[in-house]
Amino acid sequence: MKYDIYAKIMWALLKNDFTKELSCFLSEEDSKAIMVKGKQEYRKIIERTDGIGGMKRNPMTMNLINCSMLIAVYKASKEKITADQMGQIYVNALSGNAIVRKFSKKDCFNADWQKKRNEIALESQKREFSNDWVSEFRPGKNVNEYGINFYECGICKLCKQENCFELASQMCKFDYIMAEAMGAELTRTKTIAGGDQLCDFFYRKKQ
């Protein structure tokens, strides 16, 4: 991937939130030092990771960038932070960010959005990019529900590449926060990060 404007914005957007959450487990001095080292590692991870088409072509790119930041901070902590603590830091940092919350409030329960999501799924099935997600869109009984099955996960691939697969399941936790922001109830019984063959997301609009 390229260390482009999207990667730079991601770090700038979440830096203070990550620092604040790290301070719940470490001293303020250690937290700031980790973020300094983490930024250097973040760029290295971005640049050594094969892209999946870029933001304009594939919006899932943002998830890879986001995961790169999580991994970078985790590595920079040099085992001062456990995977479970890193998961808490990640969820709280994103949940507490006003801009992230605003952009999470997207309307997914309309025909146009679901049509576009199906197009993303069909495109992913071509397997053009090795680090991409591979998904299948499953229409619901009506526009107020839908499912997405993921058969390959870009986050799992990146975590394996960086030898920290224990972080993959931590990122799964944020899916429920995202669903809440969307005004949806998420049901999921399987995850690739948990050792299953797929992730079976099913969203139903809250009444």
Secondary structure, DSSP 8 states (H G I E B T S, - for coil): ----HHHHHHHHHHHHHHHHHHTTTS-HHHHHHHHHHHHHHHHHHHHHS--SS-TTT-TTHHHHHHHHHHHHHHHHTTTSS-HHHHHHHHHHHHHT-HHHHHHH----SSHHHHHHHHHHHHHHTT--STTS-EEEEEE-SSTTEEEEEEEE-HHHHHHHHTT-GGGHHHHHTHHHHHHHHTTEEEEE---TTTT-S-EEEEEEE--
